[in-house]
Amino acid sequence: MLTYVYACENCDVPEFEVLQRITDKPKRACPVCKKHTLYRVIQPALSFVRLAYSEVKTLGHLAERNSKRMSQDEKNHLAKDNKTKKEILNRLPTHLKPQRVEKDVSLAPDKGLAKLDAKQIERYIETGKK
């Protein structure tokens, strides 16, 4: 059930709340003047953003959190699946293999990243620390 706010165009009754199902028809008759001049007052939606210390900060944190939640069977299945993909890629002819593309970090908004080597960038992605 939702809480709707109503007001009357005809009388000076203050806005009042009515608890209704979403499928119920809107109220029309004012409880004070008894005329059909009620309208729903549109209110801004209430939303809450939870920012906690435990929230994910980087892709590395997300991967670590998700792997902690996985069962050992799921981890074994993913490892087996990953091996199969590597075997398939190894059997492909060279011209069909995906090429590793080095990213140009000099275009990154954080110019400090341009000075990091590949291992440092990997650590930065995983931990969020330079």
N, C-alpha and C positions, 0 to 999 in steps of 0.2 A: 504494500500500500504506500502511496505517495502523499506528501503533504503539498497541497496547492494553496496559493495565496490569492484571495479574491478582493475586489473593491467594487463599489457601486458608483455609477456615473451620476445618479440622480440625487442621492443624499450624502450627508457628510459622515457616514459610518466609516470608522477607520478600517484599514485593511485587516482581514481576518483569514485564518488558516482553516482548511477543510481537509480531512483525511479521506482520500478516495483511491479506488483502484484505477489503474491506468485505462481500463476498458469502460469505466463509468463516464456518462455524459457530463459535460461541464454544468455547474449550477448556473441558473439564470435568474431566479427570483431572489431579490434582496430580502434578508430576514427582518429588516427594519421598515422599509417603505413598501415592501411586497410587490414592487415593480420588476419587470424583467430587464434590468439594466446592469446586472453583474458582469464582470469580465475578469479573466485570469490575469494576474500581474506576473509578468515575466521577470524572473530573478536570475542573477548570475549563478552559475553552477558552482558548487562547493567542491573543491578538490584538494587533496593533501599530497604533498610530495615528501616522501620519507628519505632523508639523507642521513645515513648512519655511517659509522666508522667501518662497518662490515660491508658496505656497498662496494661493488666492483669498480675498479679504477682503470684497469687496462685489460687488453685481451688475454694477457698472461694470467691475471687474477681470475678472469672468467673461466679460463680453461682449468685452472687449479681448483676452483670451487666446484665446477661440474664434475671433475674427475673424482673429487672426494665423495660426491653424492652417488657415484656409479658403483654398482656391484662388481665383484671380481669377474663374474661371467661376462658382463658387458665390456669390461676392459680387455679381456681375452679375445672376445669377438672382434673388437675394433683393431687389436694388434694383428690378428689373423687376416682381417680384411685389408689392412694396410700392406701386409706382406704380399698378398695376392696382387694388389695394384702395382706394387714395385716390380714384381715378376713380369707382369704384363708389359709395363713400360720398358723393361730391359729387353724384352723380345722384339720390340718395335724397331724398324729401321731408323737410322740416325736422323734422316730428314723428317720423320714423323714424330719424333720425340719432342715434348714440350721444352722450349728453351728457357733457361733461367734468365730473367731480366733483372739487371741491377737497377735499383731505383736511384734517381738523381736526388739525393738528400739536400743538395745545395739549394733546391727550390722550396725546401720546407720552411714553414713560417718561423720555426725555432732554429736560428742559424747555428746554435750550438750543436745541433745534430749533425751538421755537415762535417764537423771535426771528429766525429766518432767513427771507429772502424766497424766492420760488419758484426763482430762479436759483441761490441759495446751496444750497437743498435739492437741486436737480438735481446740482450739483457734489459735494455730500456723498454722494449715492447712487453717483455714478460713481467718485469717488476715495477716499471714506471720510474725507475731511478737511473740517472746517467752514470 
